[in-house]
């Protein structure tokens, strides 16, 4: 083995960006396009959807027929990574459970995400119930950036004039599928509003963009798109930023810490090259962390120095605290009226065609805030798991001869049943607001656990409270009513024994809040520009700065915030402040 | 790029079919990487490729087990007027792979096959595959219908549910099964919504989102 030494670069970049996902990618894109010399460090491999996507492969081209053995969302899913990574553990405090999803690749988790692109609303930023801290910015301050993101990246949807669900600048939406029309009917009867989905998929060519193709409706956004027809940070931000000549990417660069000088000013970062396992240091005038809510907190907490004894940007002690993921609970069944349905291509887009924004008033409920519902179902490509549990379905409805039979079986009759049930299934999943709490946090594991690079790992402490459990109960009751109204056949709903199907925190992969913004440096790590109170040339641009997430998926807000921060950095550079 | 241009860019605009993605050389170079080399299989991590090669080189089921799986799979999904049998679609080979890939299948499958043989030895003096056709049917009828199976058949019911599910996974995800089930997607198109005749069939003409 080569003798271990720290390889110090003599070059000084204007900016080093840690992470290449939505936050890091957007910051790098804005800065590089403005002529700033940017170095981007990505902990995973290079990934370009054009060459690396598994789009349009058939299930039989996978030995495991698309099963999620090595990739949690299936063999063709784009994510390199998952909730468990070899050699990169994390620990839990007091038997609590937090599942930490990491995608180690250019573009991070934006390569496989659901492309559901929702803005947070005015009350999400400035809540009126007093339960959580207000953001230091309003919706109106972020709106121009949401607008710019809409135009730059592209999003479909419909103008609905719902105050808590602000409209954007929309491309035409995909039409609903058959199952979704049944859902609309059933939900409406249950008093649940259903509107057109909002997704970052180019249902039409994006004006003034020659690099990205329009969607051709394979419904496989989760695999990432070879024609860049949907939003991935790799295809839409980082690769175009590299083309400017102002941004350089180093992949397989796992950042250990931010380096500061004796005055506490950031001077660069150190990282381990995951392939040669050597240590490197790079210099930059400004450091931007976009490594993910968990990783950015970890890097800051590991960046201890005489000037920053509790970790960088952490004189308030809040770094790692207020960790929160969306709540999630789901249900499903099948529609007997859709048996023997006509076959046609209904792949559509790979994001949601319809959804239900939160529709109730909390004053009458036993939990705060709310949730939205995402829906699915239809005639998908058969893959691993197809036809599973048929014994619970084929005994529930009459056969072709009009007579009921015993569930299960074998032979020609069973084979025919699989055909009859094809495309009858419907599913729905709630995604709700979890309250940001100081006692849900990540910290550096106090027992000295390190990863295979010798970097101290995170320990999580996260408990749901009755607020989230009651919300999940409400989801299950709503789902049952919708399924019932649709005439669906479904099993027993999730009950108290499973916390009403409430997923473990981290499972929804919307974790945010670990390096929160705020006006008071004693209670927050970052100011309203996502700039560290304690270190003026350090910024955080992922989901860590979120004060409190609404029920809306985080990505569109990450993009808007990161763009805003990058533009602020450009202004400050002009004033020679950073 | 509009849809036509984007399909052309990936080789699907002018040619009917069969153009494989990834053959078209990338028009730009990947930026410098710390390793300076690219993976052998596009879109796959090296560990995935190594793991799969290793699994394919291993053998889990012995010849008797594979023969039993083949007989069972073809009883579950036989050849009919529309398509071939489970073994025609190479379902037994799929099951051999998937139990290695998802090891939680290994013990229940091996133990379930053994349970079945022991039942048949006690009842008919033969292992399952050596039983007559009517004996096989009589045996499977004890375990293929969970709601009417006797309590002492619980192990057989659990095994047969798993065997049925694995057979369905392997068959319907094969090229033969996908064609049979009538999946019409996975090809570039413009989604225009539910066809008019289908809307009419379900009385959904006036349902708007």
HADDOCK unambig.tbl for C-alpha pairs under 7 A between the chains (distance, minus, plus):
assign (segid A and resid 51 and name CA) (segid B and resid 22 and name CA) 5.29 0.50 0.50
assign (segid A and resid 51 and name CA) (segid B and resid 42 and name CA) 6.53 0.50 0.50
assign (segid A and resid 52 and name CA) (segid B and resid 42 and name CA) 4.99 0.50 0.50
assign (segid A and resid 52 and name CA) (segid B and resid 43 and name CA) 3.87 0.50 0.50
assign (segid A and resid 53 and name CA) (segid B and resid 43 and name CA) 5.90 0.50 0.50
assign (segid A and resid 54 and name CA) (segid B and resid 43 and name CA) 6.99 0.50 0.50
assign (segid A and resid 56 and name CA) (segid B and resid 186 and name CA) 5.63 0.50 0.50
assign (segid A and resid 56 and name CA) (segid B and resid 187 and name CA) 6.96 0.50 0.50
assign (segid A and resid 59 and name CA) (segid B and resid 173 and name CA) 5.70 0.50 0.50
assign (segid A and resid 60 and name CA) (segid B and resid 173 and name CA) 6.04 0.50 0.50
assign (segid A and resid 60 and name CA) (segid B and resid 174 and name CA) 5.22 0.50 0.50
assign (segid A and resid 60 and name CA) (segid B and resid 175 and name CA) 6.45 0.50 0.50
assign (segid A and resid 64 and name CA) (segid B and resid 98 and name CA) 6.02 0.50 0.50
assign (segid A and resid 65 and name CA) (segid B and resid 173 and name CA) 6.47 0.50 0.50
assign (segid A and resid 69 and name CA) (segid B and resid 101 and name CA) 6.95 0.50 0.50
assign (segid A and resid 69 and name CA) (segid B and resid 102 and name CA) 6.63 0.50 0.50
assign (segid A and resid 175 and name CA) (segid B and resid 192 and name CA) 6.54 0.50 0.50
assign (segid A and resid 175 and name CA) (segid B and resid 193 and name CA) 4.88 0.50 0.50
assign (segid A and resid 176 and name CA) (segid B and resid 193 and name CA) 6.14 0.50 0.50
assign (segid A and resid 177 and name CA) (segid B and resid 193 and name CA) 6.30 0.50 0.50
assign (segid A and resid 177 and name CA) (segid B and resid 194 and name CA) 5.95 0.50 0.50
assign (segid A and resid 178 and name CA) (segid B and resid 194 and name CA) 6.09 0.50 0.50
assign (segid A and resid 181 and name CA) (segid B and resid 207 and name CA) 6.41 0.50 0.50
assign (segid A and resid 184 and name CA) (segid B and resid 209 and name CA) 6.84 0.50 0.50
assign (segid A and resid 194 and name CA) (segid B and resid 209 and name CA) 6.66 0.50 0.50
assign (segid A and resid 195 and name CA) (segid B and resid 209 and name CA) 5.66 0.50 0.50
assign (segid A and resid 196 and name CA) (segid B and resid 209 and name CA) 6.15 0.50 0.50
assign (segid A and resid 204 and name CA) (segid B and resid 2 and name CA) 6.79 0.50 0.50
assign (segid A and resid 205 and name CA) (segid B and resid 1 and name CA) 5.59 0.50 0.50
assign (segid A and resid 205 and name CA) (segid B and resid 2 and name CA) 4.82 0.50 0.50
assign (segid A and resid 210 and name CA) (segid B and resid 1 and name CA) 5.42 0.50 0.50
assign (segid A and resid 211 and name CA) (segid B and resid 1 and name CA) 6.99 0.50 0.50
assign (segid A and resid 212 and name CA) (segid B and resid 1 and name CA) 6.03 0.50 0.50
assign (segid A and resid 213 and name CA) (segid B and resid 1 and name CA) 4.69 0.50 0.50
assign (segid A and resid 213 and name CA) (segid B and resid 2 and name CA) 5.97 0.50 0.50
assign (segid A and resid 213 and name CA) (segid B and resid 3 and name CA) 6.30 0.50 0.50
assign (segid A and resid 213 and name CA) (segid B and resid 6 and name CA) 4.58 0.50 0.50
assign (segid A and resid 214 and name CA) (segid B and resid 1 and name CA) 6.30 0.50 0.50
assign (segid A and resid 214 and name CA) (segid B and resid 2 and name CA) 5.22 0.50 0.50
assign (segid A and resid 214 and name CA) (segid B and resid 3 and name CA) 4.70 0.50 0.50
assign (segid A and resid 214 and name CA) (segid B and resid 6 and name CA) 6.35 0.50 0.50
assign (segid A and resid 215 and name CA) (segid B and resid 3 and name CA) 6.47 0.50 0.50
assign (segid A and resid 216 and name CA) (segid B and resid 3 and name CA) 6.36 0.50 0.50
assign (segid A and resid 216 and name CA) (segid B and resid 188 and name CA) 5.01 0.50 0.50
assign (segid A and resid 216 and name CA) (segid B and resid 189 and name CA) 5.40 0.50 0.50
assign (segid A and resid 216 and name CA) (segid B and resid 190 and name CA) 6.00 0.50 0.50
assign (segid A and resid 217 and name CA) (segid B and resid 188 and name CA) 6.19 0.50 0.50
assign (segid A and resid 217 and name CA) (segid B and resid 189 and name CA) 5.96 0.50 0.50
assign (segid A and resid 217 and name CA) (segid B and resid 190 and name CA) 6.19 0.50 0.50
assign (segid A and resid 217 and name CA) (segid B and resid 191 and name CA) 6.25 0.50 0.50
assign (segid A and resid 218 and name CA) (segid B and resid 185 and name CA) 6.94 0.50 0.50
assign (segid A and resid 218 and name CA) (segid B and resid 186 and name CA) 5.42 0.50 0.50
assign (segid A and resid 218 and name CA) (segid B and resid 187 and name CA) 6.18 0.50 0.50
assign (segid A and resid 218 and name CA) (segid B and resid 188 and name CA) 6.13 0.50 0.50
assign (segid A and resid 227 and name CA) (segid B and resid 6 and name CA) 6.08 0.50 0.50
assign (segid A and resid 248 and name CA) (segid B and resid 31 and name CA) 6.96 0.50 0.50
assign (segid A and resid 249 and name CA) (segid B and resid 31 and name CA) 6.15 0.50 0.50
assign (segid A and resid 249 and name CA) (segid B and resid 32 and name CA) 6.67 0.50 0.50
assign (segid A and resid 250 and name CA) (segid B and resid 32 and name CA) 6.18 0.50 0.50
assign (segid A and resid 250 and name CA) (segid B and resid 33 and name CA) 5.23 0.50 0.50
assign (segid A and resid 250 and name CA) (segid B and resid 34 and name CA) 6.07 0.50 0.50
assign (segid A and resid 251 and name CA) (segid B and resid 33 and name CA) 5.13 0.50 0.50
assign (segid A and resid 251 and name CA) (segid B and resid 34 and name CA) 5.85 0.50 0.50
assign (segid A and resid 252 and name CA) (segid B and resid 34 and name CA) 6.08 0.50 0.50
assign (segid A and resid 273 and name CA) (segid B and resid 34 and name CA) 6.51 0.50 0.50
assign (segid A and resid 275 and name CA) (segid B and resid 35 and name CA) 6.04 0.50 0.50
assign (segid A and resid 343 and name CA) (segid B and resid 182 and name CA) 6.09 0.50 0.50
assign (segid A and resid 343 and name CA) (segid B and resid 183 and name CA) 6.90 0.50 0.50
assign (segid A and resid 343 and name CA) (segid B and resid 184 and name CA) 6.75 0.50 0.50
assign (segid A and resid 344 and name CA) (segid B and resid 184 and name CA) 5.38 0.50 0.50
assign (segid A and resid 345 and name CA) (segid B and resid 184 and name CA) 4.67 0.50 0.50
assign (segid A and resid 345 and name CA) (segid B and resid 185 and name CA) 4.60 0.50 0.50
assign (segid A and resid 346 and name CA) (segid B and resid 185 and name CA) 6.81 0.50 0.50
assign (segid A and resid 347 and name CA) (segid B and resid 185 and name CA) 5.96 0.50 0.50
assign (segid A and resid 348 and name CA) (segid B and resid 191 and name CA) 5.67 0.50 0.50
assign (segid A and resid 379 and name CA) (segid B and resid 183 and name CA) 6.72 0.50 0.50
assign (segid A and resid 380 and name CA) (segid B and resid 183 and name CA) 6.97 0.50 0.50
assign (segid A and resid 381 and name CA) (segid B and resid 183 and name CA) 6.18 0.50 0.50
assign (segid A and resid 382 and name CA) (segid B and resid 172 and name CA) 6.01 0.50 0.50
assign (segid A and resid 382 and name CA) (segid B and resid 173 and name CA) 4.98 0.50 0.50
assign (segid A and resid 382 and name CA) (segid B and resid 178 and name CA) 6.42 0.50 0.50
assign (segid A and resid 383 and name CA) (segid B and resid 169 and name CA) 6.41 0.50 0.50
assign (segid A and resid 383 and name CA) (segid B and resid 173 and name CA) 4.73 0.50 0.50
assign (segid A and resid 384 and name CA) (segid B and resid 169 and name CA) 4.98 0.50 0.50
assign (segid A and resid 384 and name CA) (segid B and resid 173 and name CA) 6.80 0.50 0.50
assign (segid A and resid 385 and name CA) (segid B and resid 169 and name CA) 5.39 0.50 0.50
assign (segid A and resid 386 and name CA) (segid B and resid 168 and name CA) 6.57 0.50 0.50
assign (segid A and resid 386 and name CA) (segid B and resid 169 and name CA) 5.19 0.50 0.50
assign (segid A and resid 387 and name CA) (segid B and resid 165 and name CA) 6.68 0.50 0.50
assign (segid A and resid 387 and name CA) (segid B and resid 168 and name CA) 5.90 0.50 0.50
assign (segid A and resid 387 and name CA) (segid B and resid 169 and name CA) 6.76 0.50 0.50
assign (segid A and resid 388 and name CA) (segid B and resid 165 and name CA) 4.98 0.50 0.50
assign (segid A and resid 389 and name CA) (segid B and resid 165 and name CA) 6.83 0.50 0.50
assign (segid A and resid 406 and name CA) (segid B and resid 145 and name CA) 6.17 0.50 0.50
assign (segid A and resid 407 and name CA) (segid B and resid 145 and name CA) 5.79 0.50 0.50
assign (segid A and resid 408 and name CA) (segid B and resid 144 and name CA) 5.83 0.50 0.50
assign (segid A and resid 408 and name CA) (segid B and resid 145 and name CA) 5.00 0.50 0.50
assign (segid A and resid 408 and name CA) (segid B and resid 146 and name CA) 6.84 0.50 0.50
assign (segid A and resid 409 and name CA) (segid B and resid 144 and name CA) 4.94 0.50 0.50
assign (segid A and resid 409 and name CA) (segid B and resid 145 and name CA) 5.74 0.50 0.50
assign (segid A and resid 410 and name CA) (segid B and resid 75 and name CA) 6.46 0.50 0.50
assign (segid A and resid 410 and name CA) (segid B and resid 76 and name CA) 4.32 0.50 0.50
assign (segid A and resid 410 and name CA) (segid B and resid 77 and name CA) 6.87 0.50 0.50
assign (segid A and resid 411 and name CA) (segid B and resid 75 and name CA) 5.53 0.50 0.50
assign (segid A and resid 411 and name CA) (segid B and resid 76 and name CA) 4.76 0.50 0.50
assign (segid A and resid 411 and name CA) (segid B and resid 77 and name CA) 5.39 0.50 0.50
assign (segid A and resid 411 and name CA) (segid B and resid 78 and name CA) 5.88 0.50 0.50
assign (segid A and resid 412 and name CA) (segid B and resid 77 and name CA) 6.60 0.50 0.50
assign (segid A and resid 412 and name CA) (segid B and resid 78 and name CA) 6.17 0.50 0.50
assign (segid A and resid 412 and name CA) (segid B and resid 80 and name CA) 6.87 0.50 0.50
assign (segid A and resid 415 and name CA) (segid B and resid 77 and name CA) 5.77 0.50 0.50
assign (segid A and resid 419 and name CA) (segid B and resid 181 and name CA) 5.63 0.50 0.50
